């Protein structure tokens, strides 16, 4: 397949692997965090760990939109969907995310709530147009990549004066989350997480560009290499990070230059800026409340905000106390460091969100990599 | 025909299924004789009994049943009617058996266009005649609008197993070869491409096909060296290998590079975020074969039109964890796990 096979070429991968092994100082340790779930998935799906020397370790970051959604927001979405007038439209991977008390959208749907899986915001808009008697709520989640299509849907709904379309906005931003990790005591003071560099987001960066990461390279002195989601992209980015560490450089480098420009996608950014504003704070599963890390609709578009149209109580819900998703999302623990992993918590019976999405660290390790733990099993 | 057709003809062009078509009255009789009998015509149906009697020779019979709820009903390369014939023939054939007869049960939704029902019944008739496996008895029920989705079909098949053959899922042994009969993912992607909310341009056709001819040549060349056969339908190749690993208490080691996938299917899967290993097939089989016979069986398969792309994709290994391991073409290793959740609902 043209334009993807080139980036999955095993021969080239082995050549890059040889260089990584040759250039990585055997006396040093290299711990790199891939922020994005897309990278986590590629690393697991293609078995990249097998190609890296033992002293180059990847730490899975919190860049999985499903994984970082707090239980309370899932509960609120379920409550919304249970309203008789509401049709809740959602991306499929949210369906199985556990809320509190063993609930999920999938179970709410089975119990009679009108919940429909859609593939795009425009599908939800079409449903609203076709079914004027239903209050159609789009469960908007994701990072900077999915915010522009949500913005577009809201603008279209406004232009069409749709009175039965709203969004339940859970869009979050990447840079504040990276900052939160770097400023956390685990990284700064306690030394529980060692991060020598970041693989920067692929799709997110196509929107926001490479500029927003300059801050991390300068202020926190961490190298950042923006990389595509194909396995060879990841391998090349790892080699570039090893070289930066060896040279003592802390720069933002762009491995994904075929798609990411320094300034990003101006049009998409303008669409988002027109519709959304920053929330003072937003709760992330694993990271807690992170200032200015989430988006909400501006006052001018308040009519399309489900949180203003419907009474949605802020629900303080907590994860299962044994669930280590929080520590795993911050890179403190590996999936296998959680007592629930593979026992009570599997993709069929997820206790925590990291086991739900294919981009979650736990699901990725369970589905692709657990044969490596065979001795421990 | 011993049953006289109801005088007023069915309005197949513009008519719809209504509740009277399932009521046991004249309208039902008219639907059965005017539509189903015509499409599926054979000497057993023509006798018009509630059952059909047939001769049985000695030996072992196999029997299987399968429900079909595919959405949409018509997809590139087939429809629910041909699928309901092929799918059940294949389940019979996976025992190494020669399929003999089918039955068909229809659940029709009130309001369903008779023209569409006729297309479905006709393609069922065509598929069963082409396969040489007649539908010899059936049933029709009608439910109120909204209680079904157009048509649901259940088919049951019986077949006869050649002497000395006993294929079964617990018979895979370490070192056995794993043979796949052709490209994976075609059916699932073809169906997916016609989903209302997901229409994308593709020329991919479902691989829906009856596999008993291919199985016959495999039985002839491999005989008792054939341990297990299974058609990787829902859940795809991944589900089939995981099932067999558990049932035989073994593991598998397969090579991604050896698994044939059409470039268009790979591209569509990439676009939709699917893994072809989990996408349904309706005209493919996986065979576990004793290593010494693998090459011979493979050659016989490749000489058959439905096995042209057949390949040895890996082997059985001893593994108490029953992992299906795969060497990725990228150079790493991974598990091919069970599918969790619904990747593609209502694919067959």
Interface residues (C-beta under 8 A of the other chain):
Chain A: X1 X4 X8 X9 X10 X13 X14 X17 X44 X45 X46 X47 X48 X49 X50 X51 X92 X95 X96 X118 X119 X123 X231 X232 X346 X347 X348 X363 X366 X367 X368 X369 X370 X371 X372 X374 X377
Chain B: X197 X198 X257 X263 X266 X267 X270 X321 X323 X325 X327 X328 X329 X330 X331 X332 X333 X334 X335 X337 X340 X341 X342
